[in-house]
């Protein structure tokens, strides 16, 4: 078996910069989720990323620029999880179940990213407006798929745009309001939410709305 090729100096430097950029982005997500844009500081973001403030500003020019970069990254992640991403769109029940599961799983794995996005939208979406077009295009594709199900009488009539928004609202709740959910379900510290049960309940809710089992 051939030995793996060693990376040259430039490749190692690029890898190091990539890791630092990823650390900065995650630190920014955590900071913005906790404090919002107004309350966040580049000093705190640098500390979270294991950098000094001057080191951080080597990679970014301002807090606002970093905030917008984070939002674009999150928006791209959301865009990749849309109703047509399940593959075979001829089976509405499977597509809806997979979509619900993917949305809930994203919120479970990236709760702070979800909260940063929600907080920005709640504040009017000023920093997101010029980046939303691609996400709307994905939603348009999904709406056309849902409408095709209605036209073929595979599901009961639903508004294809509102149907997606209702799924967003329910699935997003489990990331953005985790503290409330844990209190209502009387979960102990460290006790996990039964996400398989949540997926079953949420999927059933939307499948019934479509007249599906």
N, C-alpha and C positions, 0 to 999 in steps of 0.2 A: 504493500500500500504506500503510495507516494506521500511524502510529508507535506503538510499544508504550506503554501507559500507565505513567506514572512512579508508583512506590510512594510512599505518604505516609510521614510520619515514624514512625507507629505500625507500619506494615508492615515498614519497614526495621529497626526495633528488634526486632520479633518474629523476623525472618530472622536477625538477629545473635545473638539468644538461642538460636535453634534450632541455629545453627552451633556455638556455644559448647557447648551440651549434647551435640551429636554428638562434638565434640572431647574432651570430658570422658569420655564413654562409651568411646570408642576408647582413650583413655589408660588408663582403668581396666581395660579388657580386657587390654591389654598388660602392665600392672603386675600384675594378679592372675594372669595366665598364668605370669609369670616368678617371682613371689614368693609366691603364695597369699594368702589373706586375712590370715593372721597376720603375714606378712612385709611386706605392702604398706603404704605410708604415703601419707597425703593430700598431704604435701609433694612426694613423687615424682610422684604423679598430676598435681598442679598443674603441675609442671615439664614433664611430658610433653605436657600440654594447652596449654602456653604461657601459663599463668596464675600469679598469685601464690596463696599458700595462702588469704589472706582472700578473694580473688576466687572461688576454688573453693568456699569455704564459703558464699558467697552463693547458690550453686545446690544445695548438698547440706548435710545436717545432720551426717552421720557417714559414716565409711568403710563401716560395715556396711549402712547404707541404700543407698549407692551400689553395693555388692556385690550386694545383692538386686535392685536395679533392673537391673543388668547381666544377672543370671541370668534375670530375667523376659524381657528383650529377646531373649536367646539362645534361651530356651525357645519364644518366639513364632516365631522364625526356623525352628527345628526343626519346629514344628507345621505350618508352611506347606509343608514338604517331607515329605509322607507318600504312601503308595502310591496313594491315589486322586487325587492331584493331577495325574496324567498325562492326565486327560481321559477318553478312551474306555477303559472298564475291561473291554471284551469281548475284548480281545486280551492275555492274560496275559503273553506273551513281551515285547511292547512295553512294557507297564506296568512289568515287572520291570527291563528294561534301562534305561528312563528313570529309574526310582527309584534304581537303583544309580548311574547317572551323576550325578543331581542331588545325591545324598548325598556322593559323592566330590568333586564340584565345589564344594560348600559347604565341605568341609574344606580344599580347596586354597585357596579364596579367603579363608576365615576360620579359619586354623589356631589362632590364640590363643583365639578364641571357643569353638572346639571343646574346647580343653584346659581352659579355665575350667570349662565344663560338666562335663567328665569328672572333673576334680578334685573338684568339689562332690559329684557322685554317689558317687565313691569314698570321700568323707569322711562319707557317710551321707545326703546330700541334705537337711540340716536346713533350709536357706534356700529349697529348692525345693518342699518338701512341699505347701504350701498353693497352689502355682501349677501343679501337675501335672495337675489334673483335665481341663483342656481338651486337653492332649496325649494323655491316656488315651482321651478321647472320639474323637480322630482315629485313634488306634490301633485302637479298637473298630470304627470304620467300615471301616478297612482289613482287619481280621480277618474281617469279614463278607463283604467282597468276595473275599478269598482262599478262604473256606469255600464261597462260591458257585461258584468255579472247580472246587473239589474235587467238589461235589455234581453239577455238570454234566459231570464227567469230562474237564474241559479240562486239568487237571493231575493228577499223582499225589497221593495223600493226604499232607498235611503239617499240622503243628500251626500254625494261622494266627498265633498269638501268638509262638511260638518262631521261626517262619520270619522274622518281622520283626526280632526281636532278633538273630538270627544275621546278618542284613544289616547291622544297626547295628554289630555288633561288628567285622565285617570292614571296612566302609567307614570306621568311626571310626579304625581302626588307622592308616590312611594319614595322618591329621592328627596324632594324638596321639603316634605313634612315628616321625615323619619321620626323626629322627636315626638311629635303628636301621636303617630302610629304606635310607637313603643309604649307610650303612656296608656293609650286606650286599650292596647292588648295586654297591658301589665307584664311586659317583658323585663326580665332582670338584666343587669349589666352583663354584657358579653353574650347574651342569648340572641341567637340569630332569628330574624323574621323568616317564617316558612315560605320562601319564595315560590316553591312548587305549588303550594296551596293558593298563593296569590295569583299565579299565572292561570291556574284552573278557574278560579272565580272570575277574574277579569275576562278571560277568553270566553267563558260561558255567557257573561253579560253581553258581549258584542255579537257572539254567534246567535244568541236568541233574538237580538235586535234585527238580525238578517233572516230570521226564520230557519236557522240551521241548528242541528243538534250539537 
